[in-house]
Amino acid sequence: MLFTFFISFFMEGKTISELMINEEIRDKEVRVIGEAGQQLGIMSSKEALALAEEAGLDLVKIAPTAQPPVCRIVDYGKFKYEQLRKEKEAKKKQKVTEVKEIRLSPNIDTNDLNTKMNAARKFLSKGDRVKVTLRFRGREMAHMNTSKHILDDFAENLSDVAVVEKAPKVEGRSMTMFLTEKR
């Protein structure tokens, strides 16, 4: 019961790369690292496997691309568990940045603009990128060039916490600009 749990746990597409162990290693020569981390030198894979069996452990190929490949004498179950734990730790430390969008219109009032700036300030403080979109509808399309100052003012007012990542650019019926947190 417990054995089948472990088999299914490791076989369900985990991110640990499949390593060659024991008889799966078919290289003529391998560089062997002992259980305590000491270099045992270059030897045939049969000799290395005999050393591992003598110690009651497994021979695991940890660097298959090296010349000669590097194998380590280690308890495979414990090694696999440690690798899984390290990968989980690495995932925890990753920061996923999101892109938050703030939409403006060309005839926005100053108080509304200030509210949108405060929202952008909050997003930037959390580490997210902010996409500021100035949307044009109907006859507003004729005055696109004169409305660019709204985005410029927006960026200038947030210059204490933000940097313009991508300058304002017209795309169809909207003008967009990206801001990121100042470091």
N, C-alpha and C positions, 0 to 999 in steps of 0.2 A: 504493500500500500504506500508506504513512505517512499520507496524506491521509484514507483511510478509517478509520484508527485514531483520528485526531483527531475526525472526525465522530461516530463511535460513542462516543467518550469524552465529548463534550459533550452528546450526545443522550440518554444513559442516565439521565434524571431527576436531574440534578445540581441543587443548591439555588440555583444562580445564576439570578436571574430573567432571562427572555428580554428583551433590550434591543433596541430598534429601531435599525437602522443604515442609513446612506446613503439609498437610494431609499424605504425603508420609512417614513421620516419624512415625513408629509404635512401638517404644521401650516403655517399661513400664515407666522407669525413665530416665531422661536426666539431665545433668548439663547445666544450662542456663547462658549465658553471655548476659548482657543487651546491649542496643544500644550505650551506652557511654563506654562500655568495663568493667563495674563493674560485679562482680560475684553475681548472683541472687540465687545461690544454686541449690540443687538437687530437682526436682519436677517431677510430671507425665507429659507426653508429651501433654496431653490435657490441663493442666494448663498452660504450656509454650506456647502453641498455642493460648490460650485465651489472655495471656499477649501480644503476638505479634499482634494479631488482635486489641486489645485495643489501642496499639500504632500506628496502621495503617501500620505495617511493616510485614515482613515475618520471619518465623522461619527456619533457615538453619542449617543442620547438618554439622559441619565443621571438626569434628574428630570422624568418625564412629567407629574406633577401640578402642577408650578409654573406660574405665569402670567407670562410665556409659558414654555413648556417649555425646560429647559436642555439644550443639546447640547454635546458636547466633541469637539474634533478630536484623535484619538488613534489609535494602531495597535490595531485591535480585538483581534487575537490576544493581544497583550501585555496589554491591559486585562483581557481575560477571564481570563488566567492569574493576574494580580495579584488579581482578585476571588476566584478559587478559593482562592488561597493565604491570603488574609485570613480567609475563612470557615473554613478548616481550622484556623488559629491560634485563632479564636474558639471552635471546638469543643473544642480541647485544653484551654483554660482553664476550661471549664465543669466544675463539680463535681456529679456525680449523687449525691444523697443517697438512701440506701436505708433502709427501715424494717426493723429487726431485732426479732424477737419473743422475749420471755422469758416462759415459762409457769410459773406458781406454783400451788400448791394450798393450801387453807386450813389444812391441818395440816402445813405445811412446818417442818422443823427449822431451828434457827439456823445451823448450819454449811452446810446446803444453801442457805439464804437468802444467806449470805455469798458462796458460790460463784457464785450467780446475779448478785449485785451486782457482783462482780469482772468477770464477763462483760459486764454492762451498762456498766461503767466503760470496758472495752476498746472496745466498740462506739461509745460516746460520744466517746472520744478520737480515733477514726478519722473522726468527723464524721457518723456515722449517727444517725438517730432511733431511739429504742427504744420498742417497744410492750410494756408489761408487762400480762400477762393473768393474772388470778386465776380459775381454772376450778373450778366447783362440780359435784359429782356426787352423785346420790342424796339422802341426808338432809342433806348439806351445804347444800342449797338453802334449808333452813329458817333457817340462821344466816348469811345473806349480810351482814346489817348489822353483825354483830359481827366479821366478817373484814376489813372495810375498813381496819382499822388496819395490816394487813400491807402494803398498798400505800402507806399514809401513811409507815410506817417505812422502806420501800424508798426512797421519794422523799427523805425526810429524811436518810438515810445517804448518798445520792448528791448532796446539795445543794451540795457543794463543786465538783462538775463538771457538774451538770445542773440544768435548770429544768423544772418541770411545764408542758408545753404544753397538754395537755388533762387536766383533773381526772378522778379515778376515776368511771366511769359504768357502770351495770349494763346489759348487753345480753344478753338471753336467759339462758343458763346461765353467763355469765362477767362479770367486772368488768374493764374495761380502762382504762389510763392511758398517756399518751404523754409521753416525756421527750426533751428536746433538749439539746445541748451549751450550757453557760453561756458567754456571750461577754463 
